[in-house]
Amino acid sequence: MGTKTDSYQVGLSVTATNNFTLVSDGAGGFKIARGNPGATTQDILTVNATGEVTIVQPEPWQASAPTPIPATGAFGSAVGSLRYRKVGKTVFIKATVDITSIGTASGDVRLALPYAAASIGTNREWSLSGRESRQVGYGMLGWVPTGGSVVVMLPFSGSSLGNNHLLNVAGFYETDT
């Protein structure tokens, strides 16, 4: 008798990632995954034929150093840093821009992201929040444009970028994969 693979869906959502599926591997093991039978998107737990259980862990926190790009002009000296962690399709981020010398830069500041954001419709974005934490302490707005691959940082109305400012925003956004 040959081996057989079976799938059983738990959940009735039309959005596949809102469902869970129990999938046998035909060799005595199985997995629980997000998605619909035949189209799972994220393994959550696996059990092999001997009963060994593996819980699939999210990616660890990672760091990158993207170059900060101002809306207009150029920084005299500025360094960007990004910490991020992907869990399924959700990416948690903490973005920082350390401005030593403002140069001719003004407006918002952008940092490249490691994963493009999901497209969630026209004129929509993933919102973040934060503050300048070294000089003035003003609030910061942050967002990831729908389908975009940058985080945009902008001081609250009436505030402007300056020398020796440390900009921080944090939040999360969703990816398509």
Buried (B, 14 or more C-beta within 10 A) or exposed (E): EEEEEEBEBEBEEEEBBEBBBBBBBEEEBBBBBBBBBEEBBBBBBBBBEEEEEEEEEEEEEEEBEBEBBBEEEEBEEBBBBBBBBBEBBEBBBBBBBBBEEBBEBEBBBBBBBBBBBBEEEEEEBBEBEBBBBBEEEBBBBBBBBBBBEBBBBBBEEEBEBBEEBEBBBBBBBBBEE
